Amino acid sequence: MKVCIIMGSPRPDGNTATYTSYFRAKLENSGIAVSYITLKDKKIACCLECYHCQNVEGRHGCAISDDMESITDEILSSDCLVLATPLFSWYCTGEMKILLDRLYGMDQYHGTATGNLWNGKRLALITTHGYGRSYAAEPFETGMKRFCEHSKLHYLGMLSMRDGDDDWKAPFLTAEAKQSAEAFAVEMMES
């Protein structure tokens, strides 16, 4: 099994990265191959809505030449994709949203190319946020469930944690945070 974790946080040592590190370590300590991509370090342009990708058979085929090609190669070589992002304004970071828009070429339903390049792969979410889970995270989760349905991906669920009111990082440095992230990793491996 191989898991591709894509980190959407602009802070390499922030809450989302800290929370995801426990999840990642559990996978790696269990013998799972993990690739870890930080979007902050990548150059990914916004989708041009040119539909070029819909006319390139058998590959992502985006007309834009940037880091997206290496990311889609990594996704395609993995069994599971994990999107880790803080939630701002009830949705993922801008970096993550650009990635999601550019993944349009993985589903070739609107041109001469046919099929779905990642049909059957699994997808999970790791989110951090300032409000309670249902208020803060459900809009993003609903959108991602629809994304999975459209792309024929198997949705595995969301690991989610609220930051603290006074000390934003404190909840992510606890044994409880580590245990919940490790439990989610085990659950994902068993599904």
C-alpha positions in Angstrom: 0.0 0.0 0.0 1.2 3.5 -0.8 -0.3 6.7 0.6 0.1 10.2 -0.8 -0.3 13.0 1.7 -0.8 16.5 0.3 -0.3 19.2 2.8 -2.2 22.4 2.1 -1.1 24.5 5.1 1.2 27.4 4.3 2.8 26.8 7.7 5.3 23.9 7.7 5.2 23.5 11.5 1.6 24.7 12.1 -1.3 22.8 13.7 -2.3 20.9 10.5 1.3 19.7 9.9 1.7 18.7 13.6 -1.6 16.8 13.6 -0.7 15.1 10.3 2.7 14.1 11.5 1.2 11.7 14.0 -0.9 10.1 11.3 2.0 9.9 8.9 4.3 8.4 11.6 1.8 5.7 12.4 1.5 4.8 8.7 5.3 4.7 8.2 5.9 2.7 11.4 3.4 0.2 10.1 5.4 -0.3 6.9 3.2 1.8 4.7 5.0 3.8 1.9 4.2 7.4 2.3 4.9 10.3 0.0 4.5 13.8 1.5 3.9 16.8 -0.7 3.7 20.3 0.7 1.8 22.7 -1.6 3.6 25.7 -0.1 6.8 24.5 -1.9 5.1 23.9 -5.3 4.4 26.2 -8.2 0.8 25.4 -9.3 -1.1 27.8 -11.5 -4.8 28.3 -11.5 -6.9 26.2 -13.9 -7.4 28.0 -17.3 -10.7 26.2 -18.0 -9.3 25.5 -21.5 -10.5 21.8 -21.5 -7.1 20.7 -23.0 -7.0 17.9 -20.3 -10.3 16.5 -21.5 -8.7 15.7 -24.9 -5.5 13.9 -23.8 -6.1 10.2 -23.6 -4.7 8.2 -20.7 -2.9 10.9 -18.7 -3.7 14.1 -16.8 -2.7 16.1 -19.9 -2.9 19.7 -18.5 -1.7 22.4 -20.9 0.0 24.2 -18.1 3.6 23.2 -17.4 4.3 23.4 -13.7 4.6 21.2 -10.6 1.1 19.7 -11.1 2.4 16.9 -13.4 4.7 15.5 -10.8 1.9 15.7 -8.2 -0.6 13.8 -10.4 2.1 11.2 -11.1 2.5 10.7 -7.4 -1.3 10.5 -6.9 -1.6 7.9 -9.7 1.2 5.8 -8.2 -0.6 5.7 -4.8 -3.5 3.7 -3.5 -4.8 6.5 -1.2 -4.7 10.2 -1.3 -4.9 12.2 2.0 -5.6 15.9 1.8 -4.5 17.8 4.9 -5.6 21.4 5.2 -6.6 24.0 7.7 -10.1 25.3 7.1 -10.4 29.0 6.4 -13.9 30.4 5.7 -15.4 26.9 5.8 -13.2 25.5 3.1 -9.6 24.5 2.3 -6.7 26.8 1.8 -6.2 28.6 -1.5 -3.3 26.3 -2.3 -5.4 23.2 -1.8 -8.3 24.7 -3.8 -6.1 25.3 -6.8 -4.9 21.7 -6.6 -8.5 20.4 -6.5 -9.4 22.5 -9.5 -6.4 21.3 -11.5 -7.3 17.7 -10.7 -10.2 18.2 -13.2 -8.1 16.4 -15.8 -8.2 13.1 -13.8 -11.8 12.8 -14.8 -12.1 12.8 -18.6 -15.8 13.2 -19.2 -16.0 16.3 -21.4 -13.9 15.9 -24.5 -12.4 13.3 -26.8 -10.5 11.5 -24.1 -12.6 9.0 -22.1 -12.5 7.5 -18.7 -11.3 8.2 -15.2 -7.6 8.0 -14.4 -8.0 7.4 -10.7 -11.2 5.4 -10.5 -11.4 3.4 -7.2 -8.6 5.1 -5.4 -9.3 6.1 -1.8 -9.4 9.6 -0.3 -9.3 10.8 3.3 -9.2 14.3 4.8 -7.3 15.8 7.8 -8.6 19.2 8.8 -8.0 21.7 11.5 -10.3 24.6 12.3 -11.3 27.3 14.7 -15.0 26.4 15.3 -16.6 23.1 16.3 -16.4 20.3 13.8 -19.9 20.3 12.4 -20.0 24.1 11.9 -16.4 24.5 10.6 -15.7 21.3 8.7 -19.0 19.9 7.3 -19.1 22.3 4.3 -15.7 21.2 3.2 -16.5 17.5 3.9 -19.7 17.8 1.9 -17.9 19.2 -1.0 -15.2 16.5 -0.9 -17.8 13.8 -0.7 -19.3 15.1 -3.9 -15.9 15.4 -5.4 -15.3 11.7 -4.6 -18.6 10.6 -6.0 -18.0 12.5 -9.3 -14.4 11.1 -9.5 -15.4 7.6 -8.5 -13.1 7.7 -5.4 -13.8 5.8 -2.2 -14.2 8.4 0.6 -12.6 7.1 3.8 -13.6 9.9 6.2 -12.2 13.0 7.9 -9.9 13.4 10.9 -10.7 16.8 12.3 -9.6 18.8 15.3 -10.4 22.3 16.6 -7.6 24.6 17.8 -7.6 26.2 21.2 -9.1 29.6 22.0 -6.2 31.0 24.0 -3.3 28.8 22.8 -4.0 27.7 19.2 -1.3 25.0 19.2 -2.0 23.4 22.6 -4.7 20.9 21.5 -2.4 19.5 18.9 0.4 18.7 21.3 -1.6 16.4 23.5 -1.6 12.6 23.8 -5.3 12.7 22.8 -4.4 14.4 19.5 -1.7 11.8 18.8 -4.0 9.0 19.7 -6.8 10.2 17.4 -4.5 10.7 14.5 -2.9 7.2 15.0 -6.4 5.6 15.3 -7.5 7.3 12.0 -4.3 5.8 10.3 -5.2 2.3 11.6 -8.8 2.7 10.5 -7.6 3.8 7.0 -5.2 0.9 6.7 -8.0 -1.6 7.7 -10.5 -0.2 5.2 
